[in-house]
Amino acid sequence: RQQRWKEAEELFVQVMEKRKRVLDEEHPDTLSSMANLAATYRKQGRKKKAKELE
């Protein structure tokens, strides 16, 4: 199960980085990607990493 969270994390990071480049950091879709990544970090118990995205 941990492997699945790692895969999700990698995908969310890729999406977030691309959206930042293409759409801007404040675009709603970029913010949504950041929220998804933060949720993934929280599910893994990585609260500090999640907090950095908020």
Secondary structure by P-SEA (a helix, b strand, c coil): caaaaaaaaaaaaaaaaaaaaccccccaaaaaaaaaaaaaaaaacaaaaaaaac
